[in-house]
Amino acid sequence: MTSTPEADRPPQAIYYPAITSDYTLKDDAETGLGLYARRNIKKGELIFEDSIEFMFSDVIEGDYLLLQDHRYASKKSGTKIPATLPVTRKMLLLTHGVPGLMKADPTGETAGTISWRLEMPCMLANHSCNPSVIDNSHDVCKGEAFAARDIKKGEELTYNYVLQYYDRGPFFEKCLCGSSDCLGQMMGFKALSDENKAKYLPMVGWLRASTS
């Protein structure tokens, strides 16, 4: 899918809290920016109890995240959190971006101008084969994030991307999660063995939502 190189509007700032009472951003040398718990969270408890979860629509390349309170997040995390984060195609592909056609190309030379929807704040949650976070729906507007197990303050908040993506999405030929049951790669639910599909099936939010 391609997009036109220029949009009909100037770049926009997308508000993203770098730190709340629930989480703080932290920059890891190997996995990059991620979300880390600022409080102890019991299994089954809402993860973002005091934070806003929402979908930000009409996002295009050239926009940027405005990381609110980045200095405070830097102090609390012990890492340098930037004031802004540019929105690039690679970033969109790796952070749960959902593409949609914003404006058709009358020449037919491209697919048109593609806009994206971003999940806040989950877009910066890293993948893990043994995640600390699950949700009850693939649609963040309808679902909520819960603790998959007891989470200690300072522990990273991670999703298993396999539970969100079937045969397309932010795939990784080499998984860096480091969990004891790491599958070695993340290529979507379709690519799982029958054994692992049966293991993960009860946790697949988008499937439960479509059959409820």
C-alpha positions, 0 to 999 in steps of 0.5 A, spaced: 500 500 500 502 506 497 501 513 499 501 520 496 508 524 498 504 530 501 498 531 504 493 537 504 494 539 511 500 541 515 503 536 520 499 535 527 501 534 534 498 528 537 498 529 544 501 523 548 502 523 556 509 520 557 507 519 564 501 518 568 499 514 575 499 508 571 505 508 567 511 511 565 515 511 558 522 508 558 527 507 553 531 501 553 537 500 549 535 494 545 527 494 545 526 502 545 521 506 548 516 502 552 511 502 557 512 501 565 508 500 571 508 506 576 504 502 581 503 494 583 497 491 579 493 485 581 491 480 576 485 482 572 485 489 574 484 495 569 491 497 567 490 504 565 485 505 571 487 513 571 489 514 564 485 516 558 485 510 552 482 512 545 483 512 538 487 518 534 484 518 527 487 521 521 494 520 522 499 521 516 506 521 515 509 527 518 505 528 524 509 527 531 507 525 538 508 530 543 510 527 549 507 531 555 511 531 561 517 528 558 522 531 563 518 528 568 518 521 565 525 522 564 527 523 571 522 517 573 525 512 568 532 514 569 532 514 561 532 520 556 525 521 553 524 526 547 519 531 547 517 529 540 517 523 536 516 523 529 511 519 525 514 515 520 511 509 516 516 504 519 513 507 526 506 506 524 507 499 522 510 497 528 506 500 533 499 498 531 497 503 526 490 501 523 491 504 515 485 507 512 484 511 505 483 518 507 483 521 499 483 517 493 488 518 487 484 520 481 490 518 477 490 511 479 498 511 480 498 510 488 493 507 493 491 515 495 493 518 501 493 513 507 491 516 514 492 511 520 488 510 527 493 509 533 491 506 539 493 510 545 497 509 550 497 502 548 501 503 541 508 504 545 507 497 549 512 492 546 511 485 544 512 479 549 510 472 548 509 472 555 505 478 556 503 482 562 497 485 559 491 482 555 485 486 553 477 483 552 477 486 545 481 488 538 477 494 538 480 499 544 474 503 543 470 497 546 475 493 550 479 495 556 486 492 558 487 488 564 493 485 568 494 478 565 498 476 572 500 480 578 504 486 575 510 489 580 511 497 580 517 498 575 515 492 570 514 493 563 507 493 560 507 488 554 502 485 549 502 479 545 502 481 538 499 474 536 493 475 540 492 482 535 494 480 528 492 474 524 496 474 518 498 481 517 501 486 522 508 488 525 511 482 524 518 480 527 522 474 524 527 475 531 523 476 537 527 480 543 522 479 549 526 474 552 521 470 556 522 463 558 516 461 553 519 465 547 516 463 540 523 466 537 519 470 532 512 473 531 509 472 525 501 472 527 496 468 529 496 464 522 503 462 523 502 459 529 503 451 530 496 447 531 498 446 539 500 454 540 493 456 536 490 451 541 494 455 547 492 462 545 485 461 542 482 463 549 486 469 550 484 472 542 480 478 544 478 479 537 475 472 536 472 473 542 469 479 540 466 477 534 463 471 536 460 474 542 
